[in-house]
Amino acid sequence: MSARSAIAPLKRAFQQAASKGPMGSTRQQVRGMSGGSIEEEIAEYKKWRVITYACVPGCIAYGAYTFSNAEHGHAHEKIPFEYLKIRNKRFPW
């Protein structure tokens, strides 16, 4: 194997890397923010619109039901234990 045939693949690889530029590609890359096609986006939009229209009235109905059936619980009367309010020190003011 000659030196010329051993260097040829390295030379080609170097030339290809140099022609591609610093990012490694000749094409300008575009980042898709959503990651899908327009048809997929429309399908997702319609799905979440249906979910919203189904869940918001359900949440409102549940809130109204809970509010209408809420019972006010009375707190138990507290027994005034004598040892709870002992003040032996003078107040600083």
MITI-750149 format. One record per residue: residue number from 1; x, z, y of N, C-alpha, C in turn; residue in one letter. Coordinates in nm, 2 decimals. Layout:
BEGIN
[atom NUM [X Z Y] [X Z Y] [X Z Y] "A"]
...
This chain:
BEGIN
[atom 1 [0.09 0.00 -0.12] [0.00 0.00 0.00] [0.09 0.00 0.12] "M"]
[atom 2 [0.07 -0.09 0.21] [0.15 -0.10 0.33] [0.10 -0.01 0.44] "S"]
[atom 3 [0.19 0.01 0.53] [0.16 0.10 0.64] [0.05 0.04 0.73] "A"]
[atom 4 [0.05 -0.09 0.74] [-0.06 -0.16 0.82] [-0.20 -0.14 0.76] "R"]
[atom 5 [-0.21 -0.15 0.62] [-0.34 -0.13 0.56] [-0.38 0.01 0.56] "S"]
[atom 6 [-0.29 0.11 0.57] [-0.33 0.25 0.57] [-0.37 0.29 0.71] "A"]
[atom 7 [-0.32 0.22 0.82] [-0.35 0.25 0.95] [-0.48 0.18 1.00] "I"]
[atom 8 [-0.52 0.07 0.94] [-0.63 -0.01 0.98] [-0.76 0.07 0.99] "A"]
[atom 9 [-0.80 0.15 0.88] [-0.92 0.22 0.89] [-0.92 0.33 1.00] "P"]
[atom 10 [-0.81 0.39 1.03] [-0.80 0.49 1.13] [-0.81 0.42 1.27] "L"]
[atom 11 [-0.75 0.30 1.28] [-0.76 0.23 1.41] [-0.90 0.19 1.44] "K"]
[atom 12 [-0.98 0.14 1.33] [-1.12 0.10 1.35] [-1.20 0.22 1.39] "R"]
[atom 13 [-1.18 0.33 1.33] [-1.26 0.45 1.36] [-1.23 0.50 1.50] "A"]
[atom 14 [-1.11 0.49 1.54] [-1.07 0.53 1.68] [-1.14 0.44 1.78] "F"]
[atom 15 [-1.14 0.31 1.75] [-1.20 0.21 1.84] [-1.35 0.23 1.85] "Q"]
[atom 16 [-1.41 0.26 1.74] [-1.56 0.29 1.74] [-1.59 0.41 1.82] "Q"]
[atom 17 [-1.51 0.52 1.80] [-1.54 0.64 1.87] [-1.51 0.63 2.02] "A"]
[atom 18 [-1.41 0.55 2.06] [-1.38 0.53 2.20] [-1.49 0.44 2.26] "A"]
[atom 19 [-1.55 0.35 2.19] [-1.65 0.26 2.25] [-1.78 0.33 2.27] "S"]
[atom 20 [-1.81 0.43 2.19] [-1.93 0.50 2.20] [-1.94 0.60 2.31] "K"]
[atom 21 [-1.84 0.64 2.37] [-1.84 0.73 2.48] [-1.83 0.87 2.44] "G"]
[atom 22 [-1.84 0.96 2.54] [-1.83 1.11 2.51] [-1.94 1.17 2.42] "P"]
[atom 23 [-2.06 1.11 2.43] [-2.17 1.17 2.35] [-2.18 1.11 2.21] "M"]
[atom 24 [-2.10 1.01 2.18] [-2.09 0.97 2.04] [-2.19 0.86 2.00] "G"]
[atom 25 [-2.27 0.80 2.10] [-2.37 0.70 2.07] [-2.37 0.60 2.18] "S"]
[atom 26 [-2.39 0.47 2.15] [-2.40 0.37 2.25] [-2.54 0.37 2.32] "T"]
[atom 27 [-2.64 0.42 2.25] [-2.78 0.43 2.31] [-2.79 0.56 2.39] "R"]
[atom 28 [-2.87 0.55 2.49] [-2.89 0.67 2.57] [-3.00 0.75 2.49] "Q"]
[atom 29 [-2.98 0.87 2.46] [-3.08 0.95 2.39] [-3.18 1.01 2.48] "Q"]
[atom 30 [-3.30 1.00 2.44] [-3.41 1.06 2.51] [-3.47 1.17 2.43] "V"]
[atom 31 [-3.49 1.29 2.50] [-3.54 1.40 2.43] [-3.69 1.40 2.44] "R"]
[atom 32 [-3.76 1.40 2.33] [-3.91 1.41 2.34] [-3.95 1.56 2.34] "G"]
[atom 33 [-4.02 1.59 2.44] [-4.06 1.73 2.46] [-4.16 1.78 2.36] "M"]
[atom 34 [-4.25 1.70 2.32] [-4.35 1.75 2.22] [-4.32 1.71 2.08] "S"]
[atom 35 [-4.24 1.61 2.06] [-4.20 1.58 1.93] [-4.29 1.49 1.85] "G"]
[atom 36 [-4.40 1.44 1.90] [-4.49 1.36 1.83] [-4.53 1.24 1.90] "G"]
[atom 37 [-4.61 1.15 1.84] [-4.66 1.03 1.90] [-4.78 1.07 1.98] "S"]
[atom 38 [-4.83 0.97 2.06] [-4.95 1.00 2.14] [-5.07 1.02 2.06] "I"]
[atom 39 [-5.08 0.96 1.94] [-5.19 0.98 1.85] [-5.20 1.13 1.80] "E"]
[atom 40 [-5.08 1.18 1.77] [-5.07 1.32 1.72] [-5.11 1.41 1.83] "E"]
[atom 41 [-5.06 1.38 1.96] [-5.09 1.47 2.07] [-5.24 1.47 2.10] "E"]
[atom 42 [-5.31 1.35 2.09] [-5.45 1.35 2.11] [-5.53 1.43 2.00] "I"]
[atom 43 [-5.48 1.42 1.88] [-5.54 1.49 1.77] [-5.53 1.64 1.79] "A"]
[atom 44 [-5.41 1.68 1.83] [-5.39 1.83 1.86] [-5.47 1.87 1.98] "E"]
[atom 45 [-5.48 1.79 2.08] [-5.57 1.83 2.20] [-5.71 1.85 2.15] "Y"]
[atom 46 [-5.76 1.75 2.07] [-5.90 1.76 2.03] [-5.92 1.89 1.94] "K"]
[atom 47 [-5.82 1.91 1.85] [-5.83 2.03 1.76] [-5.84 2.16 1.85] "K"]
[atom 48 [-5.75 2.18 1.94] [-5.75 2.30 2.02] [-5.87 2.31 2.11] "W"]
[atom 49 [-5.93 2.19 2.16] [-6.05 2.20 2.24] [-6.17 2.25 2.16] "R"]
[atom 50 [-6.18 2.20 2.03] [-6.29 2.25 1.94] [-6.27 2.40 1.91] "V"]
[atom 51 [-6.15 2.44 1.89] [-6.12 2.58 1.86] [-6.16 2.67 1.98] "I"]
[atom 52 [-6.12 2.62 2.10] [-6.16 2.70 2.22] [-6.31 2.71 2.24] "T"]
[atom 53 [-6.38 2.59 2.23] [-6.52 2.60 2.25] [-6.59 2.68 2.14] "Y"]
[atom 54 [-6.53 2.70 2.03] [-6.59 2.78 1.92] [-6.56 2.93 1.94] "A"]
[atom 55 [-6.44 2.96 1.98] [-6.40 3.10 1.99] [-6.44 3.17 2.11] "C"]
[atom 56 [-6.43 3.10 2.23] [-6.47 3.17 2.35] [-6.61 3.23 2.35] "V"]
[atom 57 [-6.71 3.15 2.31] [-6.85 3.21 2.31] [-6.86 3.32 2.20] "P"]
[atom 58 [-6.78 3.30 2.09] [-6.78 3.41 1.99] [-6.72 3.54 2.04] "G"]
[atom 59 [-6.62 3.53 2.12] [-6.56 3.65 2.18] [-6.65 3.71 2.28] "C"]
[atom 60 [-6.71 3.63 2.36] [-6.81 3.68 2.46] [-6.93 3.75 2.39] "I"]
[atom 61 [-6.98 3.69 2.28] [-7.09 3.75 2.21] [-7.05 3.88 2.14] "A"]
[atom 62 [-6.93 3.89 2.09] [-6.88 4.01 2.03] [-6.86 4.12 2.13] "Y"]
[atom 63 [-6.81 4.08 2.25] [-6.79 4.18 2.35] [-6.93 4.23 2.40] "G"]
[atom 64 [-7.03 4.15 2.41] [-7.16 4.19 2.46] [-7.22 4.28 2.35] "A"]
[atom 65 [-7.20 4.24 2.22] [-7.26 4.33 2.12] [-7.19 4.47 2.12] "Y"]
[atom 66 [-7.06 4.47 2.13] [-6.99 4.59 2.13] [-7.03 4.68 2.25] "T"]
[atom 67 [-7.04 4.62 2.37] [-7.08 4.69 2.49] [-7.22 4.74 2.48] "F"]
[atom 68 [-7.31 4.67 2.42] [-7.45 4.71 2.41] [-7.47 4.82 2.31] "S"]
[atom 69 [-7.39 4.83 2.20] [-7.40 4.93 2.10] [-7.30 5.05 2.12] "N"]
[atom 70 [-7.24 5.05 2.23] [-7.14 5.16 2.25] [-7.21 5.29 2.27] "A"]
[atom 71 [-7.17 5.39 2.21] [-7.22 5.52 2.23] [-7.12 5.61 2.30] "E"]
[atom 72 [-7.17 5.68 2.39] [-7.08 5.77 2.47] [-7.07 5.90 2.39] "H"]
[atom 73 [-6.95 5.93 2.34] [-6.93 6.05 2.26] [-6.90 6.17 2.36] "G"]
[atom 74 [-6.96 6.28 2.33] [-6.94 6.39 2.42] [-6.82 6.47 2.36] "H"]
[atom 75 [-6.73 6.51 2.45] [-6.62 6.59 2.41] [-6.66 6.73 2.37] "A"]
[atom 76 [-6.59 6.78 2.28] [-6.62 6.92 2.24] [-6.59 7.02 2.35] "H"]
[atom 77 [-6.67 7.12 2.36] [-6.64 7.22 2.46] [-6.51 7.29 2.43] "E"]
[atom 78 [-6.43 7.30 2.53] [-6.30 7.37 2.51] [-6.32 7.52 2.53] "K"]
[atom 79 [-6.26 7.59 2.43] [-6.27 7.73 2.44] [-6.16 7.78 2.53] "I"]
[atom 80 [-6.19 7.86 2.63] [-6.09 7.90 2.73] [-6.00 8.01 2.67] "P"]
[atom 81 [-5.89 7.97 2.60] [-5.80 8.07 2.54] [-5.72 8.13 2.65] "F"]
[atom 82 [-5.70 8.26 2.64] [-5.63 8.33 2.75] [-5.49 8.30 2.75] "E"]
[atom 83 [-5.42 8.26 2.64] [-5.28 8.24 2.64] [-5.24 8.10 2.69] "Y"]
[atom 84 [-5.34 8.01 2.72] [-5.31 7.88 2.77] [-5.27 7.87 2.92] "L"]
[atom 85 [-5.32 7.96 3.00] [-5.30 7.94 3.14] [-5.23 8.06 3.20] "K"]
[atom 86 [-5.13 8.11 3.13] [-5.05 8.22 3.18] [-4.95 8.17 3.29] "I"]
[atom 87 [-4.95 8.23 3.41] [-4.86 8.19 3.51] [-4.79 8.31 3.56] "R"]
[atom 88 [-4.66 8.33 3.51] [-4.58 8.45 3.55] [-4.49 8.42 3.66] "N"]
[atom 89 [-4.45 8.30 3.68] [-4.35 8.26 3.79] [-4.43 8.23 3.92] "K"]
[atom 90 [-4.37 8.26 4.03] [-4.43 8.22 4.16] [-4.41 8.07 4.17] "R"]
[atom 91 [-4.50 8.00 4.24] [-4.49 7.86 4.27] [-4.38 7.85 4.38] "F"]
[atom 92 [-4.30 7.74 4.37] [-4.19 7.73 4.47] [-4.23 7.71 4.61] "P"]
[atom 93 [-4.35 7.67 4.64] [-4.39 7.65 4.78] [-4.46 7.77 4.82] "W"]
